[in-house]
Amino acid sequence: MDMSDAVIVNSSRLKSIVWNDFDRVKKGDTFVAICRHCKKKLSGSSTSGTSHLRNHLIRCQRRSTNGIAPYFSGREKKKEGSLALVTIDQEQKKDEVLSLVNLRYEQEQIKSKPVSIGDNSLDQRRSQFDLARMIILHNYPLTMVEHVGFKIFVRNLQPLFELVTYNKVEADCMEIYAKEKQKVYEILDKLPGKISVTADVWTASGNSAYLSLTANYIDEDWQLKKKILNFVSVDPSHTEEMHSEVIMTCLMDWDIDRKLFSMIFDSFTSENIVDRIRDRLSQNRFLYCNGQLFDVRCVVDLLNHMVQDALESLCEITQKIRESIRYVKSSEATNSMFSELAQEVQVESKKCLCIDNPLKWNLTYFMLEVALEYRKVFSCLRERDPVNMKFLLSDLEWDRMSAITSFLKLFVEVTNVFMRSKYPTANIFFPEICDIHLQLIEWCKNPDDYISSLAAKMRKKFEDYWDKCSLGLAVAAMLDPRFKMKLLEYYYPQLYGDSASELIDDVFECIKSLYNEHSVVSPLASSLDQGLDWQVSGIPASGKDSRDRLMGFDKFLHETSQSEGSSSDLDKYLEEPLFPRNVDFNILNWWKVHTPRYPILSMMARNILGIPISKVAAESAFDTGGRVLDHNWSSLPPTTIQALMCSQDWIRSELES
């Protein structure tokens, strides 16, 4: 066909991506599509569609050589149902090495027909899910699919991929959430032990608030796990009854109200909310020890509140220290003068003065600590330059700052122990919290009323926490084979004096009660129960009448036979020598190995050690504010936010494992 008088047609109606590789020209009344790669002429009529053009692109030899085919030819074919992804932790530095991990996809068949490119194929639906998962994993805004730069990038990378709209990618995210939720539901349903749930409040733009519920448990392989269950919008103006009802609805939606062992709240969550939930669960006898171990308060949250008391008392002093450091750093001359004075008064510290970040209280502590080391230097600088150093501290202020900074030092050290532990199980908290208790008692004896009143204020908050949580902490310490009851016998006399032995007996009575409850209901002890049933009834346990009125007698016989006859798991455990202490001791691995020896006590250990005494993430441990929802998602509908937050947590935990 002679195309000398043909005219190229540019029309905004040409929406298909195939026109990126064709020119549409008009000769007379006929429209022709000319391949930009091989110059082959095909029908360009609007009635012909674009399927024949797409098929030509697949077969076009010149496009295969110069187009995108070489991009695929060097890659190995991926097994169906899996895809290599790069996981990027947003908190890591940009120059850290990226690691490839495999993410297993659902094995169900997707009906859309793949488009072949040479020996490779494009699966449109799976690629859409890849895009949705990427958005979920990395907190990307859903609107990115409509950004011009993103569209250009995707079209150049893979012209055959049909770009999706905002509504479509949102629907894909919701579909991923539904499938991942079913997986989590099945995991929780098959757990061998109980679940402890943390409740945390997040804020978002517009003063909106969200309640995050996270399940914490020890799985069948004795690994500590956690999964976000709900991320629901809450109204702060609602009554306490409404808040407790929201939590109960979430628990029953997951069908874990019957598997709940404890809940972990902020240190100042209303007692009424906790009591309403506990009462609901106690009606069905779901809780051990009449719910004594149900209410757990976050210890890191407690420490942060005590730190805020300390920083508030230092508010004016801290501001003077900031101004002093700003002056020293204001010019080279002043900085040099400060260094010379440091040498004159023989200050050996090599630390640099720096302004703190008020949003991280540990950085405020570091600023004050360094300033104390240069106390003499600041005094000399004031003598040299009394006009500019008028905001320097008095001797009394220096002394008070020194005392309160020692408080902060202890809180920093304890928080680091909690956050940096390889195995953050409940047993590690007891000795650290006891040390804080002892220090608070000493601080209250300070002769300076300013210091002692601050210590008394912090001690009041601590004792409210201790009254609720000391029992659970003590039981967890007993389950550590390096300490058993010895840790209580060491700390309680220091804390309680002559009353210590009575309080230790109270703890041990709770331990025995908890053990007896596990001996009755624990699946690990079922073989013992069945053997007892055989002895009592003379028939196999499976053949017993479900209406047998002597089932209570069976329980009584089981308990009394243990006390009168052979030693129980608990007795054997406490009678044996302590396990040697070492830094890298893994208590979960110890119980995993010793489960056959202590079948009932190990079940008790699984439930107690799985309690997260702190619910604060390591990266937020020193934050002065609460958790804030990413701005990319904060304006989305609440149901979409929940789907994204939960799915992100589930997918990341799958990648990490």
TACOR-V849814 format. One record per backbone hydrogen bond with DSSP energy under -0.5 kcal/mol. NH is the residue of the N-H (numbers start at 1). CO is the residue of the C=O. If there is no record, write none. Layout:
BEGIN
nh & co
NH & CO
NH & CO
END
This chain:
BEGIN
nh & co
3 & 1
6 & 3
7 & 26
9 & 24
10 & 8
11 & 9
14 & 11
15 & 13
19 & 16
20 & 17
21 & 18
23 & 34
25 & 23
25 & 32
26 & 7
27 & 30
28 & 26
30 & 27
32 & 25
33 & 42
34 & 23
34 & 32
35 & 33
35 & 40
36 & 21
39 & 35
42 & 33
44 & 31
48 & 45
49 & 46
54 & 50
55 & 51
56 & 52
57 & 53
58 & 54
59 & 55
60 & 56
64 & 60
65 & 61
66 & 62
67 & 63
69 & 63
71 & 68
72 & 68
72 & 69
73 & 69
74 & 70
75 & 72
82 & 79
83 & 103
85 & 83
85 & 101
87 & 85
87 & 99
88 & 86
89 & 87
90 & 88
92 & 89
96 & 93
99 & 87
101 & 85
103 & 83
104 & 102
105 & 81
115 & 122
116 & 114
117 & 120
120 & 117
122 & 115
123 & 121
124 & 122
127 & 123
128 & 124
129 & 125
130 & 126
131 & 127
132 & 128
133 & 129
134 & 130
135 & 131
136 & 132
137 & 133
138 & 134
139 & 136
140 & 135
144 & 141
145 & 142
146 & 143
147 & 144
151 & 147
152 & 148
153 & 149
154 & 150
155 & 151
156 & 152
157 & 153
158 & 154
161 & 158
163 & 161
169 & 165
170 & 166
171 & 167
172 & 168
173 & 169
174 & 170
175 & 171
176 & 172
177 & 173
178 & 174
179 & 175
180 & 176
181 & 177
182 & 178
183 & 179
184 & 180
185 & 181
186 & 182
187 & 183
188 & 184
189 & 185
190 & 186
191 & 188
195 & 259
196 & 216
197 & 262
198 & 214
199 & 264
200 & 212
202 & 210
203 & 627
204 & 208
207 & 204
208 & 205
209 & 234
210 & 202
211 & 232
212 & 200
212 & 210
213 & 211
213 & 230
214 & 198
215 & 227
216 & 196
217 & 225
219 & 217
219 & 223
222 & 219
225 & 217
227 & 215
229 & 213
230 & 213
232 & 211
234 & 209
236 & 234
238 & 235
243 & 239
244 & 240
245 & 241
246 & 242
247 & 243
248 & 244
249 & 245
250 & 246
251 & 247
252 & 248
253 & 249
254 & 250
256 & 251
257 & 251
259 & 256
260 & 257
261 & 195
262 & 195
263 & 294
264 & 197
265 & 263
265 & 296
269 & 266
274 & 270
275 & 271
276 & 272
277 & 273
278 & 274
279 & 275
280 & 276
281 & 277
282 & 278
283 & 279
284 & 280
284 & 281
285 & 282
286 & 281
290 & 287
291 & 288
292 & 289
293 & 288
294 & 291
295 & 291
296 & 263
296 & 294
298 & 265
299 & 613
302 & 298
303 & 299
304 & 300
305 & 301
306 & 302
307 & 303
308 & 304
309 & 305
310 & 306
311 & 307
312 & 308
313 & 309
314 & 310
315 & 312
318 & 314
319 & 315
320 & 316
321 & 317
322 & 318
323 & 319
324 & 320
325 & 321
326 & 322
327 & 323
328 & 324
329 & 325
330 & 327
331 & 328
335 & 331
336 & 332
337 & 333
338 & 334
339 & 335
340 & 336
341 & 337
342 & 338
343 & 339
344 & 340
345 & 341
346 & 343
347 & 342
348 & 346
358 & 356
360 & 357
361 & 622
363 & 360
364 & 360
365 & 361
366 & 362
367 & 363
368 & 364
369 & 365
370 & 366
371 & 367
372 & 368
373 & 369
374 & 370
374 & 371
375 & 372
378 & 374
379 & 375
380 & 376
381 & 377
382 & 378
383 & 379
384 & 380
385 & 381
389 & 385
390 & 387
392 & 389
398 & 394
399 & 395
400 & 396
401 & 397
402 & 398
403 & 399
404 & 400
405 & 401
406 & 402
407 & 403
408 & 404
409 & 405
410 & 406
411 & 407
412 & 408
413 & 409
414 & 410
415 & 411
416 & 412
417 & 413
418 & 414
419 & 415
420 & 416
421 & 417
425 & 423
426 & 609
428 & 425
429 & 426
432 & 428
433 & 429
434 & 430
435 & 431
436 & 432
437 & 433
438 & 434
439 & 435
440 & 436
441 & 437
442 & 438
443 & 439
444 & 440
445 & 442
446 & 443
449 & 447
451 & 448
452 & 448
453 & 449
454 & 450
455 & 451
456 & 452
457 & 453
458 & 454
459 & 455
460 & 456
461 & 457
462 & 458
463 & 459
464 & 460
465 & 461
466 & 462
467 & 463
468 & 464
468 & 465
469 & 465
470 & 466
473 & 469
474 & 470
475 & 471
476 & 472
477 & 473
478 & 474
479 & 475
480 & 477
481 & 479
483 & 480
484 & 477
484 & 480
486 & 483
487 & 484
489 & 485
490 & 486
491 & 487
492 & 488
494 & 491
495 & 491
496 & 492
497 & 492
497 & 493
499 & 496
500 & 497
503 & 499
504 & 500
505 & 501
506 & 502
507 & 503
508 & 504
509 & 505
510 & 506
511 & 507
512 & 508
513 & 509
514 & 510
515 & 511
516 & 512
517 & 513
518 & 514
519 & 515
520 & 516
521 & 517
522 & 518
525 & 522
526 & 523
528 & 525
529 & 525
530 & 526
531 & 527
532 & 528
533 & 529
534 & 530
535 & 531
536 & 532
537 & 533
538 & 533
538 & 534
543 & 540
544 & 541
548 & 545
551 & 548
554 & 550
555 & 551
556 & 552
557 & 553
558 & 554
559 & 555
560 & 556
561 & 557
562 & 558
563 & 559
564 & 560
565 & 561
572 & 568
573 & 569
574 & 570
575 & 571
576 & 572
579 & 481
585 & 582
587 & 585
590 & 586
591 & 587
592 & 588
593 & 589
594 & 590
595 & 591
595 & 592
598 & 594
602 & 598
603 & 599
604 & 600
605 & 601
606 & 602
607 & 603
608 & 604
609 & 605
610 & 606
611 & 608
613 & 611
620 & 617
621 & 618
623 & 620
624 & 359
627 & 201
629 & 203
633 & 630
634 & 630
636 & 633
640 & 637
641 & 637
642 & 638
643 & 639
644 & 640
645 & 641
646 & 642
647 & 643
648 & 644
649 & 645
650 & 646
651 & 647
652 & 648
653 & 649
654 & 650
655 & 651
656 & 652
657 & 653
END
